[in-house]
Amino acid sequence: MSKRAFLFDFDGTLVDTMDGFADIAGRVIHEFHPEMSFKDARANYMKTSGAPFFQQCEILFPGHPANTEKVKIFEEEKQDGFFKQRFSDDVKYAINALRERGDIAGVSSNNYQELIDKFVKREGLIFDVVLGFNNGFQKGKDHFEFVMKKFSLSNKELTFVGDSLKDAEKAFANKINFIGKCGTFKKEDFLSMNENIKTINNIRELLNL
């Protein structure tokens, strides 16, 4: 019998942190690059979301000497809003229901591992695997391969659920199934990448796909 495993992005997919993160990123970028308006800086953060902020800075400002300082400020300031968030009842219901029916449910995030571990432990929601960012180990190929090896899965048995176009790109590049969680991006944005992408508005919808 084929296994089914769902690996979930964290920010914007399991918790509603993206708007707060975008506000911080937009302000930080604008302060270091006043020629870019806050609105444009925020939009550029959202467009490149799905990658760690230090990688986003390199995408937007390759080799800029202030990138390290921008990342330091962003990572420090985001933690307050991050820990104010909670898993919604819908998320708790869906994760528990998936695991009760025998599916594997895990987290794949570009937040630092210690932050994700602390958040998940506080919430008391059980996942089969929780993966965050460590040097040389990040969301995408590293996490996918780890999960497939750990649970003896083929790529056809693993589905990545994410809220960003970067998440979709990572899944496609690794021949992993993908489901787009609408919110950060609209259904039309996902469909513009691939007309066959399945999208959901609420994590509970996974139970009926």
N, C-alpha and C positions, 0 to 999 in steps of 0.2 A: 504494500500500500504506500502510495507516494506521500511524502511528508510535505508540510506547508510551513514556511517560516516567513514572518513579517519583521522586517527591520525598520524601525522608525527614526527618522530625523527628530530632533528635539525642539529647537526654537522655531516657532511658527507652525509646528505640526502637532506636538503633544502639549505645548504650553504657548500662551499668547505673549511672547516676549519681543516679537520683531519690531513693533511700532516704537517701543521704548528704546531698543537698541539703535534703531534708525535715527531717532532724535539725538541720541548721544553721539553717534558717528557723524551725523550731519553737522552738529555744532563743532566737534573736534576738527573735522576736515576744514570747515569754513574758517576756524580760527587760525589754522596753519596755512590756509590757501584762501585769503580773503577775496581773491579774484573770482572764486567759485561761490555762488550764493548758497545759503543754507539749504534752500529748496533743491538745487541741483546736486549738492553734496549728499543730501539725504537720498535722493533718487538714485545716485550712483552707488551708494551703499546697498540699496535694495536690489539693483540690477545685478550686482556681483555677490549677493548673499548666497550662502551655501558653501562658501570657502571661509577659512579662519580670517579674522580681521587683518592679521599681518600679511596674508596673501592678497586680500582685497586691496590693501594699501599699495602693494607692489604692482598689482594690475592697473590701478588708477594713477599711481605716481612711481613708476619704475626707478629704483635706485635713489629715491629722494632721501637726503640725510635726516629728515625729521620723521621718517616712517616709524622708527623704533619708539620715539617719544609719543607719537599718536597712538600706537598700540598700547603702550603702558597706561596712558590716561583712559583710553576706552575700556580696557580690561578691568581697571580699578573701579571705574564709575558704574559699569554695567552690573556689578554684583549686587548692589542694593536692590535694584528693580528685579533682578533675576530671582532672588530669594523671597520676594514678595508674591511671586506667582505660585499657583497650586495646580495640581492636576484636576481637571474638571470631572464631574460625575460621569460624563459621557466617556471620557478617556479611561477612567477606572473600570467602568462597566465593560467597555470593548476589550481592553487588555485581559481582564479576568475571563471574559467569555471566550476569547480566542484560545487561551491556555487551557480552559476547562474542556474544550472540544478537541484538544490534542495538538493544536498548532503551537509553534515556537514564536515567541514575541521578544524582541530585543530593541535596544536603543543604540543608535549610531549618531554621534554628535561631534561637532568640532569645538565644543566647549571643552575646557581642560578636564581631564578624567576626575580629578578630585572634586570639582564643582558638581559634575553630574552625579557622582557617587553620593555626595552629601545631600543633594536635592532628592534623589530617589529614595535614599534611606529615610529621610524625614517624612516623605509622603507615605511610606509603607506599602507601595505598590510593587508587586513582585514581577520582575522580568527574568527571562532565561539567560540573558546576557546584557550587560551595560558597557558600552564602549564610548570613550571620549578621546580627546586629542592628547597624544604624547609625541615627543620628537620621533619622527620617522614612522609614525603610526597614526593615520588619520582617516576620517570618513571617506569612503570610496573604496578603491581596490583593496587597501589594507584591511578594512573592516569586513568587506564582503568575503575575502579569502579566509579570514580568521573564522568567521561564522560557518562558512561552508565546510571547513576542515573540522571544526569543533563538533558539528552536528551531522557530519557525513552527508552533506547536501549537494545536489547538482545546482547549477545556476538557474535551472528551470523551476526549482523548488523554493527559490528565495525571491521575495518581493520587497523592494525598498519603497517606503512611503515617505514622501517629502513635500515641502511646500515651495521649493524654488526650482527655477530652470536649471541651475547648477546641479541640483540633486538629480534631476532627470538626465542630464548629461553624464553624470557619474554612473548611473544605472545602465544607460545605453552603451557606454564605453566598455562596460564589463559584462554585457549581455545578461543583465539582471532585469527581471520584471519590475515595472515601476507603476505606482499609483500617485497621482498628484493631489495633494491636499490644498484645496482652493482657499485663498485668504490673502497671502502675500502676493500671489499672482492669480489671475482669473483663469477660468476654464479655457477661454479663447487663447490665452498665452501658451498654455500647455499644448493645445491642439495645433498651434502654429508650428510647433517643433515636430509633432507627429500626430497625424489625424486619428491614430488608434489608441492614444493614451486614455486610460480610464482616470477619472477624477472623482473626488468626493468632497463634500462640504463639511462633513462631520465624521469623526473616526468610527462611530457606530455603524456607518454605512458599509464598512468592510465586512460586517457579519452577513450582509445580504448579497454581496457580489458573487 
